[in-house]
Amino acid sequence: MAKRPSGSNWGDYGSNDRRGRLNELTPQRVLRAAQEIRTGQRFCLSLPLDYPGGNVLNPYRFPPEHRWNDFGGTPAHDYPMSRRREGTTGVVNDDIVVMYTQYSTQWDAFSHIGSQFDANGDGEAEVCYYNGTYPGPDVEDMATACIQGRGVMVDLHRRFGNERVRVDRAMLEDVMREQKVVVESGDILVLHTGLAKIMLDMRKKPTKEALHDSCAVLDGHDASLLDWITHSGIVAIVADNYAVEGYPSERGSGKPYWPLHEHCLFKLGVHLGEIWYLTELAGWLRENDRFRFFLTAPPLRLPGHVGSPANAIATV
């Protein structure tokens, strides 16, 4: 068994574990979550995957590229099958997408963020990922876990509006008390900030100021907040903002570049979902005096990939 960093849960689910807190989504907890289905109404929690548009949110990520497959020199768009066999009927379309897996609504796999840590005890820090692995657990490990469970909504936009605020533990707990939200072990924490709605309203022509200076983010540098995540028992954190935590983070020697990412993905095995579309669901929950719902949210089964688009569904 690898050595474990301070504050981590490495080894708690076995020395070869690659699912982290998703192990807490037991059949009993999925059944508990299913009790939140009372109307059968469903909400799509994904933006169109060509949003936000452009690359002002992240200069290294670009919208999906769509093109038609090549059928022997002819684009497979309204392709008549009579070209394959004379006299036959029908047309076919066959297309290709080139996609950055973390451009829009997404899941982060554990292999997305690692650290330099002496996991093997030889006195030298090496690159490793959750549970001391190398390479780290990828999206396929998430996909085969079949993510279904109880989502718990904290509506930060309801409190802070479009103001850019870094939410620490005290602020989060204050909002939860105000909204009578209770989080239990095995829940998926879902944070509505309103940023994805701003992205949608800009119709793929976003401004840097709007994307980087609007709406609430978690304060990844608040040690008390990280401690709350550790002891809350939540299995994942989802937000409709970019990165869940404030970015750019504080700079400093010896500090994590992404403190909340490193704490969740590297130490605890808590997956992060980013840029989900939560506004319609948040409105319905508010109007119906609820904060819990049934969440179905698998990533694509993409072996070797560090992230994946998500097309999650909330059922209430």
URWO-V890217 format. One record per pair of residues at least 4 apart in sequence whose ideal C-beta (glycine too) atoms are under 7 Angstrom apart, sorted by sequence separation. I is the first residue (numbers start at 1). J is the second residue. D is the distance in Angstrom with one decimal. If there is no record, write none. Layout:
I | J | D
I | J | D
//
This chain:
4 | 8 | 4.8
11 | 15 | 5.8
13 | 17 | 3.9
19 | 23 | 5.3
25 | 29 | 5.7
27 | 31 | 6.4
28 | 32 | 6.5
29 | 33 | 6.3
30 | 34 | 6.5
47 | 51 | 4.4
55 | 59 | 5.3
79 | 83 | 7.0
81 | 85 | 6.8
82 | 86 | 6.1
84 | 88 | 7.0
99 | 103 | 6.8
102 | 106 | 4.6
108 | 112 | 4.3
118 | 122 | 6.7
128 | 132 | 5.3
129 | 133 | 5.1
133 | 137 | 6.3
137 | 141 | 4.3
139 | 143 | 6.1
140 | 144 | 6.3
141 | 145 | 6.9
156 | 160 | 5.7
157 | 161 | 6.4
167 | 171 | 4.6
169 | 173 | 6.1
170 | 174 | 6.3
171 | 175 | 6.6
172 | 176 | 6.3
173 | 177 | 6.4
174 | 178 | 6.4
175 | 179 | 6.1
183 | 187 | 5.3
194 | 198 | 6.4
195 | 199 | 6.5
196 | 200 | 6.4
197 | 201 | 6.3
198 | 202 | 6.6
202 | 206 | 4.6
206 | 210 | 6.0
207 | 211 | 7.0
208 | 212 | 5.8
209 | 213 | 5.1
210 | 214 | 5.5
222 | 226 | 7.0
223 | 227 | 6.3
224 | 228 | 6.5
225 | 229 | 6.7
226 | 230 | 6.6
227 | 231 | 6.4
228 | 232 | 5.8
243 | 247 | 4.7
255 | 259 | 7.0
258 | 262 | 5.8
259 | 263 | 6.2
260 | 264 | 6.0
261 | 265 | 5.4
262 | 266 | 4.7
263 | 267 | 5.3
264 | 268 | 5.4
278 | 282 | 5.4
279 | 283 | 6.4
280 | 284 | 6.6
281 | 285 | 6.3
282 | 286 | 6.3
283 | 287 | 6.3
284 | 288 | 6.1
24 | 29 | 6.8
25 | 30 | 6.2
52 | 57 | 5.4
70 | 75 | 6.8
71 | 76 | 4.6
74 | 79 | 6.5
82 | 87 | 6.6
101 | 106 | 6.7
118 | 123 | 6.4
128 | 133 | 6.4
129 | 134 | 6.4
142 | 147 | 6.7
160 | 165 | 5.2
167 | 172 | 5.4
176 | 181 | 4.3
206 | 211 | 5.3
229 | 234 | 6.7
239 | 244 | 4.6
242 | 247 | 6.7
250 | 255 | 6.7
262 | 267 | 6.8
263 | 268 | 6.4
285 | 290 | 4.8
4 | 10 | 3.7
13 | 19 | 7.0
55 | 61 | 6.2
82 | 88 | 5.4
118 | 124 | 6.2
128 | 134 | 5.1
129 | 135 | 7.0
130 | 136 | 6.1
183 | 189 | 6.2
219 | 225 | 6.1
256 | 262 | 4.1
264 | 270 | 4.0
285 | 291 | 5.9
302 | 308 | 5.6
4 | 11 | 6.2
55 | 62 | 5.3
68 | 75 | 4.0
69 | 76 | 4.2
81 | 88 | 4.9
118 | 125 | 5.0
119 | 126 | 6.8
127 | 134 | 6.5
129 | 136 | 2.7
130 | 137 | 5.9
199 | 206 | 6.2
218 | 225 | 6.5
237 | 244 | 5.8
265 | 272 | 6.6
2 | 10 | 6.3
68 | 76 | 5.1
71 | 79 | 5.7
81 | 89 | 6.9
117 | 125 | 5.6
129 | 137 | 6.7
202 | 210 | 6.7
249 | 257 | 6.1
264 | 272 | 5.8
285 | 293 | 7.0
300 | 308 | 4.6
68 | 77 | 4.5
81 | 90 | 4.6
116 | 125 | 4.3
119 | 128 | 4.7
249 | 258 | 6.3
299 | 308 | 3.5
300 | 309 | 6.3
1 | 11 | 5.3
13 | 23 | 4.8
53 | 63 | 6.5
81 | 91 | 6.7
116 | 126 | 6.7
249 | 259 | 6.2
80 | 91 | 5.4
81 | 92 | 6.4
116 | 127 | 5.9
117 | 128 | 5.7
156 | 167 | 6.4
261 | 272 | 6.6
299 | 310 | 5.9
79 | 91 | 6.0
198 | 210 | 5.8
50 | 63 | 4.8
78 | 91 | 5.1
79 | 92 | 5.0
114 | 127 | 5.8
119 | 132 | 3.7
245 | 258 | 6.8
297 | 310 | 6.0
1 | 15 | 4.6
50 | 64 | 5.7
114 | 128 | 5.9
245 | 259 | 7.0
49 | 64 | 6.0
78 | 93 | 6.7
114 | 129 | 4.1
245 | 260 | 3.8
297 | 312 | 3.7
76 | 92 | 6.4
77 | 93 | 5.7
159 | 175 | 5.1
198 | 214 | 5.8
244 | 260 | 6.3
245 | 261 | 6.8
296 | 312 | 6.6
76 | 93 | 6.2
295 | 312 | 6.4
296 | 313 | 4.8
76 | 94 | 3.9
111 | 129 | 5.5
154 | 172 | 7.0
110 | 129 | 5.5
156 | 175 | 6.3
195 | 214 | 6.0
295 | 314 | 5.7
110 | 130 | 4.0
195 | 215 | 4.1
154 | 175 | 6.0
194 | 215 | 5.0
293 | 314 | 4.7
294 | 315 | 4.4
114 | 136 | 5.7
154 | 176 | 5.9
193 | 215 | 4.1
293 | 315 | 6.6
193 | 216 | 4.6
293 | 316 | 4.9
111 | 135 | 6.1
155 | 179 | 6.2
217 | 241 | 5.7
69 | 94 | 4.2
111 | 136 | 3.2
154 | 179 | 6.8
220 | 245 | 3.7
69 | 95 | 6.2
110 | 136 | 5.0
111 | 137 | 6.0
215 | 241 | 5.7
218 | 244 | 5.7
220 | 246 | 6.4
68 | 95 | 5.5
69 | 96 | 5.8
110 | 137 | 4.3
111 | 138 | 5.0
154 | 181 | 5.5
218 | 245 | 4.7
219 | 246 | 6.1
237 | 264 | 6.6
67 | 95 | 6.8
109 | 137 | 6.4
217 | 245 | 5.8
218 | 246 | 7.0
221 | 249 | 6.9
244 | 272 | 5.3
66 | 95 | 6.3
67 | 96 | 5.3
109 | 138 | 5.2
152 | 181 | 6.4
217 | 246 | 4.2
220 | 249 | 6.2
221 | 250 | 5.7
109 | 139 | 4.6
244 | 274 | 6.1
66 | 97 | 5.6
152 | 183 | 5.3
211 | 242 | 6.9
243 | 274 | 6.0
65 | 97 | 6.9
107 | 139 | 6.9
162 | 194 | 6.0
242 | 274 | 6.2
284 | 316 | 6.5
64 | 97 | 5.2
65 | 98 | 4.2
109 | 142 | 5.9
237 | 270 | 6.4
242 | 275 | 6.2
281 | 314 | 5.1
64 | 98 | 6.7
226 | 260 | 6.9
229 | 263 | 6.8
236 | 270 | 6.0
276 | 310 | 6.9
64 | 99 | 4.4
107 | 142 | 6.3
152 | 187 | 4.7
154 | 189 | 6.9
156 | 191 | 5.7
157 | 192 | 5.3
229 | 264 | 6.6
235 | 270 | 6.7
236 | 271 | 4.4
237 | 272 | 5.5
238 | 273 | 3.6
239 | 274 | 6.3
240 | 275 | 6.5
152 | 188 | 6.8
156 | 192 | 6.2
157 | 193 | 5.4
234 | 270 | 6.7
240 | 276 | 5.0
276 | 312 | 6.6
149 | 186 | 6.6
150 | 187 | 5.2
151 | 188 | 4.9
152 | 189 | 5.8
153 | 190 | 4.9
154 | 191 | 5.5
155 | 192 | 4.8
156 | 193 | 5.1
157 | 194 | 3.7
226 | 263 | 4.7
236 | 273 | 6.5
239 | 276 | 7.0
240 | 277 | 6.3
273 | 310 | 6.0
62 | 100 | 6.1
150 | 188 | 6.7
152 | 190 | 6.3
220 | 258 | 6.9
221 | 259 | 5.6
230 | 268 | 6.3
238 | 276 | 5.5
240 | 278 | 4.4
61 | 100 | 4.5
149 | 188 | 5.4
151 | 190 | 4.8
153 | 192 | 6.1
220 | 259 | 3.8
229 | 268 | 7.0
63 | 103 | 6.4
220 | 260 | 3.4
61 | 102 | 6.5
62 | 103 | 6.9
229 | 270 | 6.7
61 | 103 | 4.7
218 | 260 | 5.9
196 | 240 | 3.8
189 | 234 | 4.8
195 | 240 | 5.6
188 | 234 | 6.7
193 | 239 | 6.1
195 | 241 | 4.3
186 | 233 | 6.3
187 | 234 | 5.4
188 | 235 | 5.9
191 | 238 | 6.9
193 | 240 | 5.6
195 | 242 | 6.9
185 | 233 | 2.8
188 | 236 | 4.8
189 | 237 | 4.8
190 | 238 | 4.7
191 | 239 | 4.2
192 | 240 | 6.0
193 | 241 | 4.6
164 | 213 | 5.1
167 | 216 | 5.2
183 | 232 | 5.5
184 | 233 | 6.8
186 | 235 | 6.1
164 | 214 | 5.8
167 | 217 | 6.9
188 | 238 | 6.4
164 | 215 | 6.5
165 | 216 | 5.1
166 | 217 | 5.9
167 | 218 | 5.4
168 | 219 | 4.5
183 | 234 | 6.3
162 | 214 | 5.0
167 | 219 | 6.0
51 | 104 | 5.5
162 | 215 | 5.7
166 | 219 | 4.0
169 | 222 | 5.7
172 | 225 | 6.8
168 | 222 | 4.0
49 | 104 | 4.6
169 | 224 | 4.2
49 | 105 | 6.7
160 | 216 | 4.9
168 | 224 | 7.0
169 | 225 | 4.0
47 | 104 | 5.3
168 | 225 | 5.5
47 | 105 | 5.0
157 | 215 | 6.8
46 | 105 | 4.2
169 | 228 | 5.1
156 | 216 | 4.2
196 | 275 | 5.9
166 | 246 | 4.8
196 | 276 | 6.5
196 | 277 | 4.7
196 | 278 | 6.6
197 | 279 | 4.3
196 | 279 | 6.8
194 | 279 | 6.6
149 | 235 | 6.6
192 | 278 | 4.4
192 | 279 | 6.9
190 | 278 | 6.6
20 | 110 | 6.6
192 | 282 | 4.1
188 | 295 | 5.7
20 | 130 | 5.9
181 | 291 | 4.8
5 | 117 | 5.7
179 | 291 | 6.4
18 | 131 | 7.0
17 | 131 | 5.6
36 | 150 | 6.1
3 | 118 | 6.4
18 | 133 | 7.0
33 | 148 | 6.8
3 | 119 | 5.6
33 | 149 | 4.9
2 | 119 | 4.0
33 | 150 | 3.6
2 | 120 | 6.4
3 | 121 | 5.2
30 | 148 | 5.3
32 | 150 | 6.4
18 | 137 | 3.8
30 | 149 | 6.2
29 | 149 | 6.2
10 | 131 | 5.0
10 | 132 | 5.9
19 | 141 | 5.9
25 | 147 | 6.8
18 | 141 | 4.3
22 | 145 | 4.4
25 | 148 | 7.0
25 | 149 | 4.8
22 | 147 | 6.7
19 | 145 | 5.1
155 | 282 | 5.2
158 | 286 | 6.8
2 | 131 | 7.0
142 | 271 | 6.4
153 | 282 | 6.1
2 | 132 | 2.8
155 | 286 | 6.6
153 | 285 | 5.4
130 | 265 | 6.5
130 | 266 | 5.9
129 | 266 | 6.6
153 | 291 | 5.0
130 | 269 | 5.1
152 | 291 | 6.1
152 | 292 | 5.7
151 | 292 | 6.9
150 | 292 | 5.8
151 | 293 | 5.0
150 | 294 | 6.8
151 | 295 | 3.7
113 | 258 | 6.0
150 | 295 | 6.9
149 | 295 | 5.9
52 | 199 | 4.1
115 | 262 | 5.9
148 | 295 | 6.9
51 | 199 | 5.4
113 | 261 | 4.5
148 | 296 | 5.0
47 | 196 | 5.8
51 | 200 | 6.4
57 | 206 | 6.9
113 | 262 | 5.8
56 | 206 | 5.7
147 | 297 | 4.8
53 | 204 | 2.9
115 | 266 | 5.1
147 | 298 | 5.1
47 | 199 | 6.6
52 | 204 | 6.9
53 | 205 | 6.0
54 | 206 | 6.2
56 | 208 | 4.5
113 | 265 | 4.4
114 | 266 | 5.8
146 | 298 | 6.3
47 | 200 | 6.4
51 | 204 | 6.2
53 | 206 | 5.7
112 | 265 | 6.1
113 | 266 | 5.8
50 | 204 | 6.6
52 | 206 | 4.7
57 | 211 | 5.0
56 | 211 | 6.1
110 | 265 | 5.2
143 | 298 | 5.5
143 | 299 | 5.3
29 | 186 | 4.2
108 | 265 | 6.2
142 | 299 | 5.0
143 | 300 | 6.7
143 | 301 | 3.9
52 | 211 | 6.6
110 | 269 | 6.5
139 | 299 | 4.9
24 | 185 | 6.3
25 | 186 | 6.4
139 | 300 | 6.8
140 | 301 | 5.5
24 | 186 | 4.6
140 | 302 | 6.6
108 | 271 | 6.2
139 | 302 | 4.9
140 | 303 | 4.5
151 | 314 | 6.2
107 | 271 | 6.1
108 | 272 | 4.5
138 | 303 | 6.5
107 | 273 | 5.4
108 | 274 | 7.0
138 | 304 | 5.4
139 | 305 | 4.7
106 | 273 | 6.8
138 | 305 | 5.7
106 | 274 | 5.4
138 | 306 | 6.4
139 | 307 | 6.6
106 | 275 | 6.3
139 | 308 | 4.5
105 | 275 | 5.2
104 | 275 | 5.7
105 | 276 | 5.3
105 | 277 | 6.6
57 | 242 | 5.8
107 | 299 | 4.4
112 | 306 | 4.4
111 | 306 | 4.6
112 | 307 | 5.7
109 | 305 | 7.0
109 | 306 | 5.1
109 | 307 | 6.0
108 | 307 | 5.5
107 | 307 | 6.3
106 | 307 | 5.4
107 | 308 | 5.2
106 | 308 | 6.6
106 | 309 | 5.9
107 | 310 | 5.0
101 | 305 | 5.6
105 | 309 | 6.3
106 | 310 | 5.8
102 | 307 | 4.1
104 | 309 | 6.7
105 | 310 | 5.2
101 | 307 | 4.2
101 | 308 | 5.4
101 | 309 | 6.5
24 | 233 | 6.7
25 | 235 | 5.9
24 | 235 | 5.0
22 | 235 | 5.7
21 | 235 | 4.2
7 | 230 | 6.5
47 | 275 | 6.4
46 | 276 | 6.9
47 | 277 | 4.8
45 | 276 | 4.8
46 | 277 | 6.0
45 | 277 | 5.6
45 | 278 | 6.3
45 | 281 | 6.7
43 | 280 | 5.7
43 | 281 | 4.4
21 | 268 | 6.4
20 | 268 | 6.7
21 | 269 | 5.1
20 | 269 | 1.7
21 | 270 | 5.1
20 | 270 | 6.5
36 | 292 | 4.9
36 | 293 | 5.3
37 | 294 | 5.0
36 | 294 | 4.8
8 | 267 | 3.8
9 | 268 | 5.6
7 | 267 | 5.7
8 | 268 | 6.6
9 | 269 | 6.5
34 | 294 | 5.8
49 | 309 | 5.6
33 | 294 | 5.2
5 | 267 | 5.7
46 | 310 | 6.2
46 | 311 | 4.6
46 | 312 | 6.5
45 | 312 | 4.2
45 | 313 | 6.7
44 | 313 | 6.4
45 | 314 | 5.8
43 | 313 | 7.0
42 | 313 | 5.5
43 | 314 | 4.4
42 | 314 | 6.8
42 | 315 | 5.1
40 | 315 | 6.9
41 | 316 | 5.3
39 | 316 | 5.7
37 | 315 | 5.1
38 | 316 | 6.7
37 | 316 | 7.0
36 | 316 | 6.9
//
